[in-house]
Amino acid sequence: MENSKYLKHFSEFSLKLYGINENVIELNGILEGIDAEEQYCIQDDLDAIQEELLKLYEMSIEYISDAKDDKWVFEIDKKVIEIILGNIKNKKSDSVIYELFDKHRIHIKCFPFNSGMRFYCPICEQWHTHGSGNGGRVPHCINRFYRGGEEVKRDNPLSEHDYVIEMMSVEDLTDIRNEINVYLKYLKNKK
């Protein structure tokens, strides 16, 4: 994956996390090639990075407990921080680019449908159906369609990065069912 292609879409915070991880990987590489006395300076740098990451980790946990709809953003940040902390602890060089890229793609909650998942696309005004399982998907949008006998063309913002789908939670589905039942009762009484 060519990192620069994806980095241009990242938020300031995601770029910061990416930079911290790249710094950790570089410092881990330096540690391998120097003697024990010189390693203390590098280890001090890694300890300072770890301290900063632990503060960011606590912030992510706090935001996860407070957030509702965008909770997944902070869960991804938490996962990225865990990977970087693992790189420090285990002297590894795991990348965080894929997790950060997922954070900046459009995330869509889906309804269950047969044995898969479904959502109504606001881009092409069609239902999109996918197999089961949360994760990244390629859009199947129609770029041209007709509304009121007139052809409408749209650029597809989903096609550059694809999108990530997730099944609605039981609570979400229950809330929707209750709202539908109230509306159906209203329609029945209206007749």
N, C-alpha and C positions, 0 to 999 in steps of 0.2 A: 504494500500500500504506500503510495506516495503521500507522505505526511502533509506537505504544504497544500495539497489539494483540499484536505479536510480542515486544516488549522484555520483557514480563512473564514470558516463559518462558526468558529468557537467563540463563546462569550469570554469576557476578560477573566472571569474566575476559572473557567476551563483551561484557558491558555496558561494561567498561573500554575494550576495543578500539573499540566503537561510539562511545563518548564521545570518544576520542582522534580518531577520524575526523571527527566533527562539529566538534570544535575546529579541526582542520586546515582543513576547508571554510570555517569562519567566518574564520579568519586569512587564508586565501587571498582571501576576499572583501574583507577590510579592506585588504590589500595593493594592490588595484586602485584604491582611492580616495584614497590618501595620497601625499605627495611622497617623493622618494628618501631624504631625511634621516630621516623617520619610519619608513621601511621597515626600517631596521636593527633596531629594537626587535622588530618582528614577526618578522623573519628570525631573530633570536636565539631567540625562542620556538619557531619551527619547527625550528631546529637542535637544540634540547634535546629536542623531541618525537622527532625523527629518531634521536637517540642512544639514547633509551629504546626505540624500536621495533627498532633494530638488536640490542639486547640480547635483546629478546623473540623476535626472529627466530632468533637463535642458539640460544635455549632450545628453540624449536619444532623446529629441525633436530636437536638433540640428542635430544629426546623421540621424534621420528620414527624415528631409528636404533635407539632402545631398545625402543620399543613394538612389540607384535605385533597384538593384536586391535583396539585402539582407535587405531591409527596414523592413521586417517582424520581423527580429531578434530584432531590436531596439523597435519595437512596442510591442513585448512581454515583453522586459525589462521595458518599460514604464508602461505596465499593472501591472507587478509584483510590481514595486515601488508604484503604486497607491494603491494596496492591502495593502502593508506594512504601507503606510501613513494612510490608513483607520484603520488599527489595532492600530496605535498610537492614532489617534484622538478619536476613538470610544471604546478603550480598548477591542478590539476583538482579536481573535486568529485564523484568517483565514490562511489556508496553501497556499503556493505558489508553492508547489512541482509539481503540474500538469502542470502549465504554463511553468515552467522551463524545465520539461521533454519534453513538446511539442517543445520547442526551440531547443532541441538537437536531435530531430528526423529529418529524411530527409523530406524536403518539396518539393513537386512536383507540377508544374503548368500543368493544364489539358486543353484539347480541349473540346468544347461541343460535345456531341454525343447522338443522339436521345434525350431522356429525362434525360440523365446522363452526365458523364464526362469520358474522356479517355486520356491515355498517353502511349507512347511507352517505355517499360521497358528495360533498358540497361542490366539488370541482366539476364533475361531469353529470351530476344529478341522477346517478344510477346507484343501485345496490351493488356493493362489492362483496363477494363471497370468497372466503379462504378456508383452507383446512384448519383443523384444530391445532392449538399450540401457539403460545405467545411468541412474538419475535418480529424480525424484519420481514417485509414483504415488498414485492415489486408492484407498482400501480398498474391497473388495467383500465385506466380512464380513457374515455372516448373524448378526443379533442374537439370534435365537431358534432353538434347535435342541433335539433330543431326545437324552437319554442315559439308557439303561436304561428307556425308556418314560416318562421324566419330562421335562417342558419346562424348559429352562434358558435364562434371559435374561442377557445380559451387556452392560454398557456397553462401547463400543469406544474404547480410548485412541488408536487409530490415526486415528480420523476427524477429530479436531480439527486435526491438522497434516498429515494424510496420512503417507506414509513414503517413504524413499529405498531403492531396491533396487540391488544391485550383484552382478554375476556372481562366483561363487567363483573364486579363482585356480587355476591349474593345480596348484599345490602342494596347495591345500585339497582339490581333487577327487581327486588322486592318493592323499592320505592317507585319504580316505573310501573310495575303491575298495579300498585295501589292508585297511582295517578290515572292510569287507563281505566280502572274500574270506576273511579269517581266520574270520569268523563262519560263513560258508557251509561252510567246511571243517570247522569244529567240529560243525555240524549233521549233515553227511554222515557224519562218524566216529561220531556219537552213535547213529545207526541201527543 
